[in-house]
């Protein structure tokens, strides 16, 4: 994808977000990882794939807001304030470093994250960082949350992958409302900040790419809607095969091309 996306580039972007949205709708997760990793295999600069996916990821996660009340959001902010604040710092740091990473190592990093996710879901290995943030012995002290937030934000800012956040929050034995509230604060808040930060840092190659990213939110939501309709017709085993098979292919391609 160049500074002014060609029609072919736009078709590729639409296809990627529709497929990623469909996977998310069927499996309930995976939009950011599938979309970013898949797009990174076809663009010249994988850093562009990361920033182009910010707006579609934001749009897909907006559905979380429907499950929040003002009181729940306030309780989340009080309890997990250090996590969110440190995540913001880490995310901005990751974005600053994003444009300084050579294309090859970034492709390899995205590929390894994809393959690591596959291995973790297969229970072959623990995804780096996931085992640490997911254990119950990691408390909710300000220092613990700040450490988890910064490291997770660093990875999220540079790759769009936020599995560490989810692993940590699930380990806190939260009610569904509280879990949704914190996820909404983290992903919606951080993504909103990332849009402005990416623009200020010059990570978007052109205004046309920003508009293409914004327009991609529509087919992304359509893909999610179609995936949700298909979910009852797809068994759990096939959902798993769909997501892991796609990430395996994409991960191998990213690693080999990066090397």
C-alpha positions as CSV (number, residue, x, y, z in Angstrom):
1,X,0.0,0.0,0.0
2,X,1.5,3.3,-1.1
3,X,0.8,6.9,-0.1
4,X,-2.2,7.0,-2.4
5,X,-3.9,3.6,-2.3
6,X,-4.6,2.1,-5.7
7,X,-8.0,0.4,-6.4
8,X,-6.2,-3.0,-6.0
9,X,-4.9,-1.9,-2.6
10,X,-8.4,-0.9,-1.5
11,X,-9.9,-4.2,-2.6
12,X,-7.2,-6.0,-0.6
13,X,-7.9,-3.9,2.5
14,X,-11.7,-4.6,2.2
15,X,-11.1,-8.3,1.7
16,X,-8.8,-8.5,4.8
17,X,-11.1,-6.6,7.1
18,X,-14.1,-8.6,5.9
19,X,-12.3,-11.9,6.5
20,X,-11.0,-10.7,9.9
21,X,-14.4,-9.5,10.9
22,X,-16.0,-12.8,9.8
23,X,-13.4,-14.6,11.9
24,X,-14.2,-12.4,14.9
25,X,-17.9,-12.8,14.5
26,X,-17.6,-16.6,14.3
27,X,-15.0,-17.1,17.0
28,X,-15.7,-14.1,19.2
29,X,-12.1,-12.9,19.0
30,X,-9.1,-12.4,16.6
31,X,-10.0,-9.3,14.6
32,X,-7.0,-7.2,15.4
33,X,-4.5,-10.1,15.2
34,X,-5.9,-11.7,12.0
35,X,-6.4,-8.4,10.2
36,X,-3.1,-6.8,11.1
37,X,-1.0,-10.0,10.4
38,X,-2.9,-10.7,7.1
39,X,-2.5,-7.1,5.9
40,X,1.2,-7.0,6.8
41,X,1.8,-9.8,4.3
42,X,0.6,-7.7,1.3
43,X,1.7,-4.1,2.1
44,X,5.2,-2.7,1.5
45,X,5.6,-1.5,5.2
46,X,4.1,-3.6,7.9
47,X,4.0,-0.5,10.1
48,X,1.4,0.8,7.7
49,X,-0.7,-2.3,8.3
50,X,-0.7,-1.6,12.0
51,X,-1.9,2.0,11.7
52,X,-4.4,1.2,9.0
53,X,-6.1,-1.3,11.2
54,X,-6.5,1.1,14.2
55,X,-9.8,2.6,13.0
56,X,-11.4,-0.7,12.0
57,X,-10.3,-2.2,15.4
58,X,-11.9,0.8,17.1
59,X,-15.1,0.4,15.2
60,X,-15.4,-3.3,16.0
61,X,-14.8,-2.8,19.7
62,X,-17.4,0.0,19.9
63,X,-20.1,-2.7,20.4
64,X,-18.7,-3.1,24.0
65,X,-20.0,0.4,24.9
66,X,-23.6,-0.9,24.7
67,X,-23.0,-3.1,27.7
68,X,-21.7,-0.3,30.0
69,X,-23.5,2.0,32.4
70,X,-22.0,5.2,33.7
71,X,-21.7,3.7,37.2
72,X,-19.9,0.6,35.9
73,X,-17.5,2.7,33.9
74,X,-16.7,4.9,37.0
75,X,-16.0,1.8,39.1
76,X,-13.7,0.4,36.4
77,X,-11.8,3.7,36.2
78,X,-11.2,3.8,40.0
79,X,-10.2,0.1,40.3
80,X,-8.0,-0.1,37.2
81,X,-6.8,3.4,36.8
82,X,-3.1,2.5,37.1
83,X,-3.5,-0.2,34.5
84,X,-5.1,2.2,32.0
85,X,-2.7,5.0,32.6
86,X,0.4,2.8,32.3
87,X,-1.1,1.2,29.2
88,X,-1.5,4.6,27.6
89,X,2.2,5.4,28.2
90,X,3.2,2.0,26.8
91,X,1.0,2.3,23.8
92,X,2.4,5.7,22.9
93,X,5.9,4.4,23.4
94,X,5.1,1.4,21.1
95,X,3.8,3.8,18.4
96,X,6.9,6.0,18.6
97,X,9.1,3.0,18.1
98,X,6.9,1.6,15.3
99,X,8.2,3.8,12.5
100,X,11.8,3.2,13.6
101,X,11.7,-0.6,13.2
102,X,12.9,-2.0,9.9
103,X,10.2,-3.8,7.9
104,X,11.9,-7.2,8.2
105,X,12.1,-7.5,12.0
106,X,8.5,-6.1,12.3
107,X,7.2,-8.8,9.9
108,X,9.0,-11.5,11.9
109,X,7.6,-10.1,15.2
110,X,4.0,-10.1,13.8
111,X,4.6,-13.6,12.4
112,X,5.9,-14.9,15.7
113,X,3.0,-13.4,17.6
114,X,0.6,-15.2,15.2
115,X,2.4,-18.5,15.6
116,X,2.7,-18.0,19.3
117,X,-1.0,-17.5,19.6
118,X,-1.6,-20.7,17.6
119,X,0.8,-22.6,19.9
120,X,-0.8,-21.1,23.0
121,X,-4.3,-22.1,21.9
122,X,-3.1,-25.6,21.2
123,X,-1.6,-25.5,24.7
124,X,1.8,-26.3,23.3
125,X,3.6,-23.3,24.7
126,X,2.6,-20.1,26.7
127,X,2.5,-16.9,24.6
128,X,5.3,-14.6,25.8
129,X,3.9,-12.5,28.6
130,X,0.6,-14.2,28.8
131,X,1.5,-16.7,31.5
132,X,2.9,-13.9,33.6
133,X,0.0,-11.5,33.4
134,X,-2.6,-14.3,33.6
135,X,-1.6,-15.8,36.9
136,X,-3.6,-15.0,40.0
137,X,-0.5,-14.3,42.0
138,X,-0.1,-11.0,40.1
139,X,-2.1,-8.7,42.4
140,X,-4.0,-5.5,41.9
141,X,-1.5,-3.2,43.5
142,X,-0.7,0.0,41.7
143,X,2.8,-1.2,40.8
144,X,1.6,-4.6,39.5
145,X,-1.1,-3.0,37.3
146,X,1.3,-0.3,36.1
147,X,3.9,-3.0,35.1
148,X,1.3,-5.1,33.3
149,X,-0.2,-2.0,31.6
150,X,3.0,-0.6,30.3
151,X,4.4,-3.9,28.9
152,X,1.0,-4.8,27.4
153,X,0.5,-1.3,26.0
154,X,4.0,-1.4,24.4
155,X,3.1,-4.6,22.5
156,X,-0.4,-3.3,21.7
157,X,1.0,0.0,20.4
158,X,3.4,-1.7,18.0
159,X,1.3,-4.6,16.8
160,X,-2.4,-4.2,17.7
161,X,-2.2,-7.4,19.8
162,X,-3.8,-7.0,23.2
163,X,-4.0,-10.6,24.4
164,X,-2.0,-9.7,27.5
165,X,-4.7,-7.3,28.7
166,X,-7.4,-9.9,28.3
167,X,-5.3,-12.6,30.0
168,X,-4.7,-10.3,33.0
169,X,-8.3,-9.1,33.3
170,X,-9.7,-12.6,33.1
171,X,-7.3,-13.6,36.0
172,X,-9.0,-11.0,38.2
173,X,-12.3,-13.0,38.6
174,X,-14.3,-10.0,37.5
175,X,-18.0,-9.9,36.9
176,X,-19.1,-9.9,33.3
177,X,-20.1,-6.2,33.5
178,X,-16.8,-5.2,35.1
179,X,-14.7,-7.3,32.6
180,X,-16.5,-5.6,29.7
181,X,-16.1,-2.2,31.3
182,X,-12.3,-2.5,31.7
183,X,-11.9,-4.0,28.2
184,X,-13.9,-1.1,26.8
185,X,-11.8,1.4,28.6
186,X,-8.6,-0.1,27.5
187,X,-9.2,-0.9,23.9
188,X,-11.6,1.9,23.0
189,X,-9.7,4.5,24.9
190,X,-6.3,3.5,23.7
191,X,-7.4,3.1,20.1
192,X,-9.0,6.6,20.2
193,X,-5.7,8.0,21.4
194,X,-3.7,6.0,18.9
195,X,-5.6,7.5,16.0
196,X,-4.5,11.0,17.0
197,X,-1.0,9.9,18.0
198,X,-0.4,8.1,14.7
199,X,-1.4,11.2,12.8
200,X,0.9,13.5,14.9
201,X,3.8,11.1,14.5
202,X,3.4,10.9,10.7
203,X,2.7,7.2,10.7
204,X,-0.1,7.5,8.1
205,X,1.6,7.8,4.7
206,X,-1.2,10.2,3.5
207,X,-4.6,11.5,4.1
208,X,-5.9,9.0,1.5
209,X,-4.7,6.2,3.7
210,X,-6.5,7.6,6.7
211,X,-9.7,7.8,4.7
212,X,-9.2,4.3,3.5
213,X,-8.7,3.1,7.1
214,X,-11.9,4.9,8.1
215,X,-13.9,3.5,5.2
216,X,-12.6,0.0,6.1
217,X,-14.5,0.1,9.3
218,X,-17.8,-0.4,7.4
219,X,-16.9,-3.8,5.7
220,X,-15.2,-4.8,9.0
221,X,-18.5,-4.4,10.8
222,X,-20.3,-6.1,8.0
223,X,-17.9,-9.1,8.3
224,X,-18.5,-9.3,12.1
225,X,-22.3,-9.2,11.5
226,X,-22.1,-12.1,9.0
227,X,-19.7,-14.0,11.2
228,X,-22.2,-13.7,14.1
229,X,-25.0,-15.1,12.0
230,X,-22.8,-18.0,10.9
231,X,-21.6,-18.8,14.5
232,X,-24.5,-21.1,15.5
233,X,-23.9,-23.1,12.3
234,X,-20.2,-23.6,12.9
235,X,-19.1,-26.1,15.6
236,X,-16.5,-25.1,18.2
237,X,-13.9,-27.4,16.6
238,X,-14.3,-25.8,13.2
239,X,-14.2,-22.3,14.8
240,X,-10.8,-23.3,16.3
241,X,-9.5,-24.7,13.1
242,X,-10.6,-21.6,11.1
243,X,-8.8,-19.2,13.4
244,X,-5.7,-21.2,14.1
245,X,-5.3,-22.4,10.5
246,X,-5.5,-18.9,9.1
247,X,-3.1,-17.5,11.7
248,X,-0.7,-20.4,11.0
249,X,-0.6,-19.7,7.3
250,X,-0.2,-15.9,7.8
251,X,2.4,-16.4,10.6
252,X,4.6,-18.6,8.5
253,X,4.4,-16.2,5.5
254,X,5.3,-13.3,7.7
255,X,8.3,-15.0,9.3
256,X,9.7,-16.3,6.0
257,X,9.2,-13.0,4.2
258,X,10.7,-11.1,7.1
259,X,13.8,-13.3,7.2
